[in-house]
Amino acid sequence: MKYALVTGGSRGIGKAICKKMALMGYHVLINYKSNQKEALITQQDIISEGGSAELIPFDVSVQEQVENALNTWMNNNKDAYIEVLINNAGIRKDTLFIWMENNHWFDVLDTNLNSFLYVTRILLKPMLLKKYGRIVNVVSLSGIKGLPGQVNYSAAKAGLIAATKALAQEVGKKKITVNAVAPGFIRTDMTSDMKEDELMQMIPLNRFGNPEEVAEVVGFLASEKASYITGEVISVNGGLYT
């Protein structure tokens, strides 16, 4: 059995990625922080479609929780390893920089950037030993272009993009690829407070994207078909910014 971990996998883009990985034949570890109800729905959707999945709750921004959960899983599954890691969990706390409080900054960086360190560092060791792995980081248009009101979010995602490129160079010889997918405006809970009718006029395809459209790109990068692609950032934004 092949294993894939998706952080922030209970809703939105994460849920779509979980379902895509299951269709690709992976037993999916669905990570979530607190919304067990939605995580269970995602798990049930996968099982009803003939896939397999389990829940693995922890807060990606808290190192102790990450290490406890993942080390426990690895100890209970000594003959297995997680060969695909999708770092998807993220939060927004938008405000103009002049009004930004310290917690607005640190909460966003802890969840969107520091989590990459906590989760990836643990799972990278088995990948190196097995000489195979796929790491896909879900970043954002904000990390490439920068958006007003998102200095914290843009900084975190831009940092994750740079980390993606650097790690790809470190582990390529072990047949581990590290890539990023940068969604634009995708119709999820995270963008529900945005004025879609106004923003879609800026997008050449004239609409918000769907989570499944992001999941398809993530699935490709996580597959063996993408074996010669690493250190790349693929935008899924309807042509908004290239």
C-alpha positions in Angstrom: 0.0 0.0 0.0 1.2 3.5 -0.9 0.7 6.4 1.6 0.1 10.1 1.1 -0.4 12.8 3.7 -2.4 15.9 3.0 -2.3 18.7 5.6 -5.4 20.7 5.9 -7.2 18.0 4.1 -10.8 18.3 5.5 -12.1 21.1 3.3 -11.7 23.1 0.1 -8.5 22.5 -1.9 -7.2 20.0 0.6 -10.4 17.9 0.4 -10.1 17.8 -3.4 -6.5 16.8 -3.2 -7.3 14.0 -0.7 -9.9 12.6 -3.1 -7.5 12.9 -6.1 -4.7 11.0 -4.2 -7.2 8.3 -3.3 -8.1 7.9 -7.0 -4.4 7.5 -7.7 -4.3 4.5 -5.5 -2.9 6.0 -2.3 -4.1 5.4 1.3 -4.7 9.0 2.3 -3.8 10.4 5.7 -6.2 13.3 6.1 -4.8 15.9 8.5 -7.0 18.5 10.1 -6.7 20.8 13.2 -10.2 20.9 14.7 -12.9 20.3 12.2 -13.4 16.6 12.7 -16.9 16.7 11.1 -15.6 17.8 7.7 -12.6 15.5 7.9 -14.9 12.5 8.5 -17.0 13.6 5.5 -13.9 13.7 3.3 -12.9 10.2 4.6 -16.4 8.8 3.9 -16.4 10.3 0.4 -13.1 8.5 -0.3 -14.3 5.2 1.1 -17.6 5.4 -0.8 -15.6 5.8 -4.1 -13.6 2.7 -3.3 -10.5 4.4 -1.8 -9.0 4.2 1.7 -8.2 6.9 4.2 -7.6 7.7 7.8 -7.7 10.8 10.0 -4.5 12.2 11.6 -5.4 15.3 13.6 -2.7 17.8 14.6 -2.0 21.5 14.4 0.7 22.0 11.8 1.9 25.2 13.5 2.8 23.4 16.8 6.0 21.4 16.5 5.2 19.1 19.4 1.8 18.1 17.9 3.3 17.4 14.5 6.1 15.3 15.9 3.9 13.3 18.3 1.3 12.5 15.6 3.8 11.6 12.8 6.2 9.6 15.1 3.2 7.7 16.5 2.0 6.8 13.0 5.5 5.7 11.9 5.9 3.6 15.0 2.6 1.9 14.3 3.4 1.4 10.6 7.0 0.3 10.7 6.8 -1.4 7.3 5.3 1.6 5.6 6.4 5.1 4.7 4.6 8.2 3.5 6.0 8.7 -0.1 3.8 11.7 -1.0 3.5 14.8 1.2 1.2 17.6 0.2 1.8 20.7 2.4 -1.6 22.4 2.0 -2.7 23.7 5.4 -2.9 27.5 5.5 -4.7 30.4 7.0 -5.3 34.1 6.2 -5.4 37.0 8.5 -5.7 39.9 6.1 -5.2 43.5 7.2 -3.2 46.5 6.0 0.3 46.4 7.2 0.0 49.6 9.1 -2.7 48.0 11.3 -1.1 44.5 11.5 -0.7 43.1 15.0 2.1 40.7 15.9 -0.3 37.8 16.1 -1.5 38.5 12.6 2.0 38.1 11.4 3.2 35.2 13.5 0.0 33.1 13.3 0.1 33.2 9.5 3.8 32.4 9.3 3.5 29.6 11.8 0.7 27.9 9.9 1.8 28.6 6.3 5.6 28.5 6.6 6.9 27.0 9.8 4.7 24.0 9.3 6.7 23.2 6.3 9.7 22.7 8.5 7.9 20.7 11.2 6.1 18.3 8.8 8.6 17.9 5.9 11.7 17.4 8.1 10.2 14.3 9.7 8.9 12.7 6.5 11.9 13.5 4.4 14.1 11.0 6.3 12.2 7.9 5.2 12.0 9.3 1.6 15.8 9.6 1.5 16.2 6.0 2.8 13.8 4.7 0.2 15.2 6.9 -2.5 11.8 8.1 -3.7 9.4 10.8 -2.7 7.1 13.5 -3.8 6.6 16.8 -2.0 4.1 19.3 -3.3 3.6 22.6 -1.5 0.4 24.6 -2.0 1.5 28.2 -2.2 -0.4 31.2 -3.6 -0.6 33.9 -6.2 0.1 36.2 -3.2 3.6 34.6 -2.8 4.4 35.4 -6.4 2.8 38.8 -7.1 2.1 40.1 -3.6 -1.4 41.4 -2.7 -2.4 44.4 -0.6 -3.7 43.5 2.8 -1.7 40.2 2.7 1.8 41.3 3.6 2.0 38.4 6.1 0.4 35.8 3.8 2.5 36.9 0.9 5.7 36.7 3.0 4.8 33.2 4.2 4.0 31.9 0.7 7.0 33.6 -0.9 9.2 32.0 1.8 7.7 28.6 1.0 8.4 29.1 -2.7 12.0 29.8 -2.0 12.2 26.8 0.4 10.7 24.6 -2.4 13.4 25.6 -4.9 16.2 25.1 -2.3 15.1 21.7 -1.0 14.6 20.5 -4.6 18.3 21.0 -5.1 19.2 19.1 -2.0 17.2 15.9 -2.5 17.0 15.5 -6.3 19.7 12.9 -6.4 17.6 10.6 -4.2 14.7 10.7 -6.7 12.7 13.1 -4.5 11.0 15.9 -6.3 9.8 19.1 -4.6 7.4 21.4 -6.4 4.8 24.0 -5.6 1.3 24.8 -6.9 0.2 28.4 -6.7 -3.6 28.8 -6.9 -5.2 32.2 -7.7 -8.8 32.8 -6.7 -10.3 29.4 -6.0 -13.9 29.1 -4.8 -13.5 27.8 -1.2 -14.4 28.8 2.3 -11.1 30.7 2.4 -12.3 33.1 -0.4 -15.9 33.3 0.6 -15.4 36.8 2.0 -14.1 38.1 -1.3 -16.2 40.0 -3.9 -16.2 37.4 -6.7 -18.2 39.4 -9.1 -15.7 42.2 -9.0 -12.5 40.1 -8.9 -13.5 37.8 -11.8 -13.3 40.8 -14.1 -9.6 40.8 -13.6 -9.2 37.2 -14.6 -8.7 36.4 -18.3 -10.9 33.2 -17.9 -13.5 35.4 -16.2 -14.2 33.1 -13.2 -12.9 31.8 -10.0 -11.3 28.3 -10.2 -12.6 25.1 -8.5 -10.6 23.1 -6.0 -10.6 20.1 -8.3 -8.7 22.1 -10.9 -5.9 22.6 -8.4 -6.0 19.0 -7.3 -5.4 17.8 -10.8 -2.1 19.7 -11.0 -1.1 18.5 -7.6 -1.9 15.0 -8.6 0.3 15.2 -11.6 3.2 16.6 -9.7 2.8 13.8 -7.1 2.8 11.1 -9.8 5.7 9.2 -11.4 4.8 11.0 -14.7 6.3 14.2 -13.2 9.7 12.5 -12.5 11.7 15.1 -14.4 10.0 18.2 -12.8 11.4 19.6 -9.6 11.9 23.0 -8.0 9.0 24.4 -10.1 6.0 26.6 -9.2 2.9 26.0 -11.4 0.2 28.7 -11.3 -3.4 27.8 -11.4 -5.0 31.2 -11.6 -7.0 31.5 -14.8 -4.3 33.7 -16.4 -4.6 36.4 -13.7 -0.8 36.7 -13.3 1.9 34.9 -15.2 
